[in-house]
């Protein structure tokens, strides 16, 4: 039984979305962000927009905030990445040793308020592996992944740059293939030429209604300022969102069945849009039945879950998932999809993992070790793998918490594994919370925090800074008090997503523990 909750200073707190959502479909949105120019404000804009038209965020502050995030975000070599900002357009340059680090730097940058566009020129240095070795590992990774194993995908490798061809049924499947391939050591670039051939042709008005529903039910997107139009299966998104990350999510949401492409250039990023909360009235009208339908729709669009019969029950905004899947990754992905749905405040995951074919304990062990060997972040020699009754246990000492969780995610994706006990230890003392939840489906993590390295006043100030720069939280709604490293958050927020994200921002600010007493000021009617 998995609960998306953590104990914080003895108090059980929900911990389900926000940055945790950089996962399943969220993790597939990295390529959905195009370079855009912000449109000028007009007299038709909202009063809030007009009021802040002259209150632009300073480029230098945006740059320093991004650099600060890189410093605490393991998996990103902050000393190897240069950051420049010009009118909210951020240029990332430098060199990293794997393509996941390049993508991770982009996703972290997307999350910073005021970033309107990203020019990512980071170079990925060759790993020393031959193209033949990389090609073999890609084939093995696609065959080993529970979702992509049967798809007809071809790959060629030239100096570490991979070109993918083949055909899949959905945009989400295309992005999942890219994610699996980028997780192979030695890949320095990717040309994703996979074609999408949906089986269904749908009228434009039907597509538009489904896109609008998808945007409305995504807890991470405020659809109040987004305009949707459809012409011959091509979706155009216009209006404004509050962050580049939100634009990526909205673009991914728009790829419903029957959509051939999404044009998102007219959808501009305006930092003031985050505080509009246009759809707030809709929250009070959400019934359990509507939430249930929305969760089911989300599961249908996740290629890791869509082929399974997952049952969804909702009671006063709390979701229970039951049914059977054949791999652990699908179970975790289903819970993440539910937690990203508007109105959901907790997910109880009772899905059973029942592999179709029996996999021997030795094969599971070998497959986990092979997955760790392929992963560009994990030093497989540091990780010991033991399997008993299809339960995988990881032990050893790794270099960072990011590597620990990356190793755990690699193990989760192995067929036959019913559970993963990640007992890896880290060879440095963790002084503050690390920005780590951009890349995986959430599981229950245990946090061991060291003695605070900052004074309470410094922690409170840094938490305030984190809340200010977050595209998810309205800083004015949250009051922060810190006592002996323990941060208490009070006030009123508009969604469970915002409440959970405030907890993460407090940890990023240096809190040793967080007591979240924020009230969510809408009620879910059952």
C-alpha positions in Angstrom: 0.0 0.0 0.0 1.6 3.3 -1.1 0.5 6.6 0.3 1.8 9.8 -1.2 2.5 11.3 2.2 5.6 11.9 4.3 5.9 12.3 8.0 7.3 15.8 8.7 8.2 16.4 12.3 5.7 13.8 13.5 2.9 15.3 11.3 1.7 13.3 8.3 1.7 15.6 5.3 0.5 15.0 1.7 3.4 15.1 -0.8 2.1 14.3 -4.3 2.5 16.8 -7.1 4.3 20.0 -8.1 7.9 19.1 -8.7 7.1 15.5 -8.2 5.3 15.7 -11.4 8.3 15.7 -13.5 7.4 12.3 -14.2 5.5 10.0 -16.5 3.8 12.4 -18.8 5.4 15.4 -17.1 8.8 14.0 -17.8 7.8 13.6 -21.5 7.2 17.4 -22.0 10.8 18.5 -22.2 10.6 18.8 -26.0 7.3 20.5 -26.0 8.7 23.9 -25.1 9.5 26.1 -28.2 11.4 29.4 -28.1 8.9 32.2 -27.9 8.7 35.9 -27.7 6.4 37.4 -25.1 3.6 39.4 -26.6 3.1 43.1 -25.4 0.3 43.8 -23.0 -2.8 45.3 -24.4 -5.8 47.1 -23.0 -7.7 43.8 -23.2 -5.5 42.2 -20.7 -6.6 41.7 -17.1 -6.3 44.4 -14.5 -3.6 42.4 -12.8 -1.6 42.3 -16.0 -1.9 46.0 -16.6 -0.9 46.7 -13.0 2.4 44.8 -13.4 3.2 45.7 -17.0 6.0 47.9 -15.8 7.1 45.6 -13.0 9.5 43.3 -14.9 11.6 40.8 -13.2 15.3 41.6 -13.4 17.3 39.4 -15.7 20.2 39.4 -13.2 17.9 38.1 -10.5 16.5 35.4 -12.8 20.1 34.3 -13.7 21.2 34.1 -10.0 18.1 32.2 -9.1 18.7 29.6 -11.8 22.4 29.3 -10.7 21.2 28.8 -7.1 18.9 26.0 -8.2 21.7 24.3 -10.1 23.8 24.4 -7.0 21.4 22.2 -5.0 20.1 20.1 -7.9 22.3 17.0 -8.0 22.7 15.6 -11.4 23.5 19.0 -12.9 27.1 20.1 -12.9 26.6 23.7 -11.8 30.2 24.7 -12.3 30.1 23.5 -16.0 26.9 25.4 -17.0 26.8 29.1 -17.9 23.5 31.0 -17.5 22.6 34.3 -19.3 19.3 36.0 -19.3 18.0 38.7 -21.7 14.5 40.0 -21.3 13.5 36.7 -19.7 15.0 34.5 -22.4 17.6 32.3 -20.8 20.6 30.9 -22.7 22.2 27.8 -21.2 25.7 26.9 -22.3 28.7 24.8 -21.2 29.3 21.0 -21.3 27.9 18.0 -19.5 28.7 14.3 -19.7 25.2 13.0 -20.6 22.1 14.1 -22.3 19.9 13.7 -19.2 21.9 16.4 -17.4 21.3 18.7 -20.3 17.5 18.0 -20.2 17.5 18.3 -16.4 19.1 21.7 -16.6 16.3 22.8 -19.0 13.5 21.5 -16.8 14.9 23.2 -13.7 15.2 26.5 -15.6 11.6 26.1 -16.9 10.4 26.1 -13.3 11.7 29.6 -12.5 9.3 32.4 -12.5 10.1 35.0 -15.2 11.7 32.6 -17.6 9.9 33.1 -20.9 12.0 31.0 -23.2 15.2 28.8 -23.1 18.0 28.5 -25.6 19.8 25.4 -24.6 23.2 25.2 -26.3 24.7 22.9 -23.6 27.1 20.4 -25.3 27.1 16.8 -24.4 30.6 15.4 -24.3 31.3 11.9 -25.8 31.4 9.1 -23.3 34.1 7.1 -25.1 31.7 4.3 -26.1 31.5 3.3 -29.7 28.4 3.8 -31.8 28.0 0.0 -32.0 28.0 -0.3 -28.2 25.5 2.6 -27.9 23.3 1.1 -30.6 23.3 -2.3 -28.8 22.4 -0.7 -25.5 19.5 1.3 -27.0 18.1 -1.9 -28.5 18.5 -3.6 -25.1 16.9 -0.7 -23.2 13.8 -0.6 -25.5 13.4 -4.3 -25.3 13.8 -4.3 -21.5 11.3 -1.5 -20.9 7.9 -2.9 -20.1 6.1 -0.3 -22.2 8.3 -0.1 -25.3 9.4 -3.8 -25.6 7.0 -4.6 -28.4 7.1 -1.4 -30.4 8.8 -1.4 -33.8 11.5 1.2 -33.4 14.6 1.6 -35.4 17.7 3.5 -34.3 21.0 4.5 -35.9 23.9 6.1 -34.1 26.5 8.5 -35.5 29.1 9.9 -33.1 26.7 9.4 -30.2 23.8 11.2 -32.0 20.8 8.8 -32.2 18.2 9.0 -35.0 14.9 7.2 -34.3 12.4 6.0 -36.9 9.4 3.8 -36.8 5.7 4.3 -36.0 3.7 4.6 -32.8 0.0 5.3 -32.0 0.4 8.5 -30.0 2.5 11.5 -29.3 2.9 10.2 -25.7 4.4 7.0 -27.0 6.9 8.9 -29.1 8.0 10.9 -26.1 8.4 7.8 -24.0 10.7 6.2 -26.6 12.8 9.3 -26.5 13.0 9.2 -22.7 14.1 5.6 -22.7 16.8 6.2 -25.4 18.1 9.3 -23.6 18.6 7.1 -20.5 21.3 5.1 -22.3 24.9 5.9 -21.5 26.8 7.5 -24.4 23.9 9.2 -26.2 24.8 12.8 -26.9 21.9 13.9 -29.1 18.6 12.7 -30.4 16.7 13.1 -33.7 13.2 11.8 -33.0 11.8 11.0 -36.4 9.2 8.5 -35.2 5.9 9.0 -36.9 2.6 9.1 -35.0 -0.3 7.3 -36.8 -3.4 7.5 -34.6 -6.1 5.0 -35.4 -8.9 7.5 -35.1 -9.9 10.6 -37.1 -12.0 13.0 -35.1 -13.9 16.2 -35.8 -12.2 19.4 -34.7 -14.9 20.4 -32.3 -14.6 17.1 -30.5 -10.9 17.5 -30.2 -11.2 21.0 -28.9 -13.6 20.0 -26.2 -11.3 17.2 -25.0 -8.2 19.5 -25.0 -10.1 22.0 -22.9 -11.1 19.2 -20.5 -7.5 18.0 -20.3 -6.3 21.5 -19.4 -9.1 22.0 -17.0 -8.4 18.8 -15.0 -4.6 19.1 -14.9 -3.9 20.4 -11.4 -0.5 21.9 -12.6 -2.0 24.1 -15.3 -4.3 27.1 -14.9 -6.4 27.0 -18.0 -8.2 30.3 -17.3 -6.1 32.3 -19.7 -5.5 29.6 -22.3 -7.4 29.7 -25.6 -7.8 26.5 -27.7 -8.6 26.3 -31.4 -8.4 23.3 -33.8 -8.2 23.1 -37.5 -7.8 19.8 -39.4 -6.5 18.1 -36.3 -3.9 20.8 -35.6 -4.3 22.3 -32.1 -3.3 25.9 -31.5 -2.8 27.2 -28.0 -3.1 30.9 -27.3 -3.3 33.2 -24.3 -0.9 33.2 -21.3 0.5 30.9 -18.7 2.6 31.7 -15.6 5.7 29.7 -16.4 7.5 27.9 -19.2 7.0 24.7 -17.3 3.3 25.3 -17.4 3.5 25.9 -21.1 5.2 22.5 -21.6 2.5 20.8 -19.5 -0.3 22.5 -21.5 1.3 21.4 -24.7 1.5 17.8 -23.6 -2.2 18.0 -22.4 -3.2 19.1 -25.9 -2.0 15.9 -27.6 -5.3 14.0 -27.3 -6.4 11.3 -29.7 -6.7 12.6 -33.2 -4.3 15.5 -32.8 -1.6 15.6 -35.5 0.4 18.5 -34.0 0.3 21.3 -31.5 1.2 24.9 -32.2 2.1 26.7 -29.0 3.9 29.8 -30.2 0.8 32.0 -29.5 0.8 30.8 -25.8 3.0 33.3 -24.1 4.7 33.1 -20.7 3.8 36.0 -18.4 4.9 35.6 -14.8 1.9 37.5 -13.5 -0.5 34.9 -14.9 0.4 32.5 -12.1 -1.5 34.7 -9.6 -4.7 35.0 -11.6 -6.3 31.7 -10.5 -9.0 32.2 -13.1 -10.5 28.7 -12.7 -10.8 28.9 -8.9 -14.6 28.9 -9.0 -14.4 25.6 -10.9 -12.8 23.8 -7.9 -15.8 24.1 -5.7 -18.0 22.5 -8.4 -15.8 19.4 -8.8 -17.6 16.2 -7.7 -16.1 12.9 -6.9 -17.6 11.5 -10.1 -16.1 14.1 -12.2 -12.7 13.6 -10.6 -13.0 9.9 -11.2 -13.7 10.4 -14.9 -10.7 12.8 -15.1 -8.3 10.3 -13.5 -9.5 7.6 -15.9 -8.9 9.9 -18.8 -5.4 10.7 -17.6 -4.6 7.0 -17.3 -5.8 6.4 -20.9 -3.2 8.8 -22.2 -0.2 7.4 -20.2 1.4 4.7 -22.4 2.8 3.0 -19.3 -0.7 2.5 -17.9 -3.2 2.6 -20.8 -3.1 -1.1 -21.6 -4.1 -2.2 -18.1 -7.5 -2.2 -16.4 -6.9 0.1 -13.4 -10.0 0.7 -11.2 -10.5 4.2 -9.8 -12.6 5.1 -6.8 -12.8 8.6 -5.3 -14.1 9.6 -1.9 -14.1 13.3 -1.1 -11.1 13.9 -3.3 -9.1 10.9 -2.1 -8.3 8.4 -4.8 -8.0 4.7 -4.4 -6.4 2.7 -7.3 -6.9 -1.0 -7.6 -6.5 -3.6 -10.4 -3.5 -5.4 -11.9 -0.5 -4.3 -13.9 2.4 -6.4 -15.1 5.2 -4.1 -13.9 6.1 -1.8 -11.0 6.7 1.3 -13.2 3.1 1.1 -14.4 1.8 1.0 -10.8 3.8 4.1 -9.9 2.9 6.0 -13.0 -0.8 5.4 -12.4 -0.5 7.0 -9.0 1.3 10.0 -10.4 -1.3 10.5 -13.0 -4.0 10.5 -10.4 -2.1 12.9 -8.1 -1.8 15.4 -11.0 -5.5 15.5 -11.4 -7.5 18.6 -10.1 -9.2 18.0 -6.8 -7.1 15.0 -5.8 -5.5 15.5 -2.4 -4.3 12.0 -1.7 -3.7 8.7 -3.6 -3.9 5.2 -2.0 -2.2 2.9 -4.5 -3.4 -0.7 -4.0 -2.6 -1.8 -7.6 -1.2 -5.3 -7.7 1.9 -6.1 -9.8 1.4 -9.5 -11.5 4.0 -10.2 -14.3 2.5 -12.1 -17.2 5.4 -14.4 -17.5 7.4 -15.8 -14.5 10.8 -14.2 -14.3 13.5 -16.0 -12.4 15.2 -14.3 -9.5 18.5 -14.6 -11.3 17.1 -13.0 -14.5 15.7 -10.1 -12.4 19.0 -9.6 -10.8 20.8 -9.7 -14.1 18.3 -7.3 -15.7 18.6 -4.8 -12.9 22.4 -4.9 -13.1 22.2 -4.4 -16.9 19.8 -1.4 -16.4 22.2 0.2 -14.0 25.1 -0.4 -16.4 23.3 1.4 -19.2 22.2 4.4 -17.0 24.5 7.5 -17.7 24.1 8.7 -14.1 24.7 5.6 -12.1 28.0 4.0 -11.3 26.9 0.4 -11.4 30.0 -0.8 -9.6 28.8 1.1 -6.5 25.5 -0.7 -6.3 24.9 -4.2 -5.0 21.7 -5.9 -6.2 19.9 -8.7 -4.3 16.6 -10.2 -5.3 14.3 -12.4 -3.1 10.7 -13.3 -3.9 10.9 -10.8 -6.7 11.7 -8.0 -4.3 14.8 -6.0 -5.4 17.1 -4.6 -2.7 19.8 -2.1 -3.6 22.7 -1.5 -1.2 26.0 0.3 -1.5 27.4 3.8 -1.3 26.7 6.3 -4.1 27.8 9.9 -4.7 24.5 11.7 -4.4 20.8 11.4 -3.5 20.1 12.0 -7.2 22.1 8.9 -8.1 20.3 6.9 -5.4 16.9 7.8 -6.8 18.0 7.3 -10.4 19.2 3.8 -9.5 15.9 3.1 -7.9 14.0 4.2 -10.9 16.1 2.0 -13.2 15.2 -1.0 -11.0 11.5 -0.1 -10.9 11.4 -0.4 -14.7 12.7 -4.1 -14.7 10.1 -6.7 -15.6 9.4 -9.1 -12.8 10.3 -6.8 -10.0 7.4 -6.5 -7.5 9.0 -3.9 -5.3 12.2 -2.0 -4.9 13.8 -1.4 -1.5 16.4 1.3 -2.1 18.9 1.1 0.8 21.7 2.9 -1.0 23.5 5.4 1.2 25.1 8.6 0.1 28.7 9.5 0.9 28.1 13.1 1.9 26.1 14.8 4.5 22.9 16.2 3.2 22.6 19.7 4.6 19.5 20.9 2.8 16.7 19.5 0.7 17.8 18.7 -2.9 15.8 19.5 -6.0 15.4 16.0 -7.2 11.9 15.3 -8.2 12.0 16.2 -11.9 12.6 12.8 -13.4 10.7 10.0 -11.6 7.3 8.8 -10.6 7.1 9.4 -6.9 7.5 6.7 -4.3 7.7 7.0 -0.6 11.2 8.4 0.3 12.7 8.6 3.7 14.6 11.8 4.4 17.4 12.1 6.9 18.4 15.7 7.4 21.6 16.9 9.0 21.8 19.7 11.5 20.8 23.0 10.0 23.8 24.9 8.6 21.9 28.2 8.6 20.2 30.3 11.2 16.4 30.3 11.5 16.3 33.8 10.1 18.4 32.8 7.1 16.2 29.8 6.5 13.1 31.9 6.7 14.5 34.4 4.3 15.6 31.7 1.8 12.2 30.0 2.0 10.6 33.3 1.1 12.9 33.6 -1.9 12.0 30.1 -3.0 8.3 30.9 -2.7 8.8 34.1 -4.6 10.5 32.5 -7.6 8.2 29.4 -7.7 5.7 29.3 -10.6 3.5 27.1 -8.4 3.0 29.1 -5.2 1.6 32.6 -4.5 4.1 34.0 -2.0 1.6 36.5 -0.6 -0.6 33.6 0.6 2.0 31.9 2.7 3.4 32.9 6.1 6.7 31.3 7.2 8.0 30.8 10.7 11.2 28.9 11.5 12.1 27.5 14.9 15.3 25.4 15.3 15.3 24.6 11.6 11.6 23.5 11.6 9.5 25.6 9.2 5.8 26.1 9.8 3.7 27.3 6.9 0.4 28.9 7.5 -2.2 30.8 5.4 -4.6 29.9 2.6 -3.8 28.6 -0.8 -6.0 27.7 -3.8 -5.2 24.1 -4.5 -3.7 21.0 -3.0 -1.0 21.2 -5.7 0.0 24.6 -4.4 -0.1 23.4 -0.8 2.2 20.4 -1.5 4.6 22.6 -3.6 5.0 25.0 -0.7 6.4 22.2 1.3 9.0 21.5 -1.3 10.0 25.1 -1.6 10.4 25.2 2.2 12.8 22.2 2.0 14.7 23.9 -0.8 15.0 27.0 1.4 17.0 24.9 3.9 14.3 23.7 6.4 15.2 20.6 8.3 11.6 19.7 8.6 8.3 21.3 7.5 4.9 21.5 9.2 2.4 22.4 6.5 -0.6 24.1 8.1 -1.8 25.8 4.9 -5.5 25.7 4.4 -6.9 24.9 0.9 -9.8 27.2 0.5 -12.1 25.2 -1.8 -14.2 22.1 -0.9 -14.7 19.0 -3.0 -18.3 18.1 -3.0 -19.1 14.4 -2.8 
